[in-house]
Amino acid sequence: GAGVSQSPRYKVAKRGQDVALRCDPISGHVSLFWYQQALGQGPEFLTYFQNEAQLDKSGLPSDRFFAERPEGSVSTLKIQRTQQEDSAVYLCASSLLVGATNTGELFFGEGSRLTVL
Amino acid sequence: QKEVEQNSGPLSVPEGAIASLNCTYSDRVSQSFFWYRQYSGKSPELIMSIYSNGDKEDGRFTAQLNKASQYVSLLIRDSQPSDSATYLCAVIGGGYNKLIFGAGTRLAVHP
């Protein structure tokens, strides 16, 4: 497709369950970011991939969060033993070049809304 | 102190008025500043970027930057109901040119 695709769009999990969120970036985009957006807040940085290399994971809130991009295209964000505070929209964004560059243009997917009961 | 601060709003303006959205940032070395618009339930989209002190105009939108005061603003002239959205201020910061966002200001334009 032409844009960034994320799935599932909505996920309801019971506390303690593991979840996996998928991001399919724009073809050929080098950079891939994951952000977490809580209700009424701006997106908070989680992690950054340049091709298959995870170069920055400073925003991951705990070791229950894990992300991978093994072939430099599709990425998966996994959350183990989900907690209620993990409820948020998880946004994936990609850009053609390294990082957001000075154009600041990240192409965002529609997000995966996670609700933990 | 958060790196990017915005008033959460809501900012309510009548149709046709000028909406003024403000943002401050903490990192003095920041060079690149952006405004993203996010409709309810949708993903953010880039609407303006600014790199130099002063004003930058694009249609009904004007971005203003004052690096000495560490202040960025967005003016929307002739506001329309379709402009009702959350406006996110963002700067490039940290390693790997990641975007750091403020909490966003919700704008409501009423007919």
Boltz contact constraints between the chains, C-beta under 6 A:
constraints:
  - contact:
      token1: [A, 41]
      token2: [B, 103]
      max_distance: 6.0
  - contact:
      token1: [A, 42]
      token2: [B, 88]
      max_distance: 6.0
  - contact:
      token1: [A, 42]
      token2: [B, 101]
      max_distance: 6.0
  - contact:
      token1: [A, 42]
      token2: [B, 102]
      max_distance: 6.0
  - contact:
      token1: [A, 42]
      token2: [B, 103]
      max_distance: 6.0
  - contact:
      token1: [A, 42]
      token2: [B, 104]
      max_distance: 6.0
  - contact:
      token1: [A, 43]
      token2: [B, 101]
      max_distance: 6.0
  - contact:
      token1: [A, 45]
      token2: [B, 98]
      max_distance: 6.0
  - contact:
      token1: [A, 48]
      token2: [B, 96]
      max_distance: 6.0
  - contact:
      token1: [A, 48]
      token2: [B, 98]
      max_distance: 6.0
  - contact:
      token1: [A, 55]
      token2: [B, 96]
      max_distance: 6.0
  - contact:
      token1: [A, 56]
      token2: [B, 95]
      max_distance: 6.0
  - contact:
      token1: [A, 56]
      token2: [B, 96]
      max_distance: 6.0
  - contact:
      token1: [A, 99]
      token2: [B, 96]
      max_distance: 6.0
  - contact:
      token1: [A, 99]
      token2: [B, 97]
      max_distance: 6.0
  - contact:
      token1: [A, 100]
      token2: [B, 92]
      max_distance: 6.0
  - contact:
      token1: [A, 100]
      token2: [B, 97]
      max_distance: 6.0
  - contact:
      token1: [A, 100]
      token2: [B, 99]
      max_distance: 6.0
  - contact:
      token1: [A, 101]
      token2: [B, 97]
      max_distance: 6.0
  - contact:
      token1: [A, 102]
      token2: [B, 32]
      max_distance: 6.0
  - contact:
      token1: [A, 104]
      token2: [B, 32]
      max_distance: 6.0
  - contact:
      token1: [A, 104]
      token2: [B, 34]
      max_distance: 6.0
  - contact:
      token1: [A, 104]
      token2: [B, 49]
      max_distance: 6.0
  - contact:
      token1: [A, 105]
      token2: [B, 46]
      max_distance: 6.0
  - contact:
      token1: [A, 108]
      token2: [B, 43]
      max_distance: 6.0
  - contact:
      token1: [A, 108]
      token2: [B, 44]
      max_distance: 6.0
  - contact:
      token1: [A, 110]
      token2: [B, 43]
      max_distance: 6.0
  - contact:
      token1: [A, 111]
      token2: [B, 43]
      max_distance: 6.0
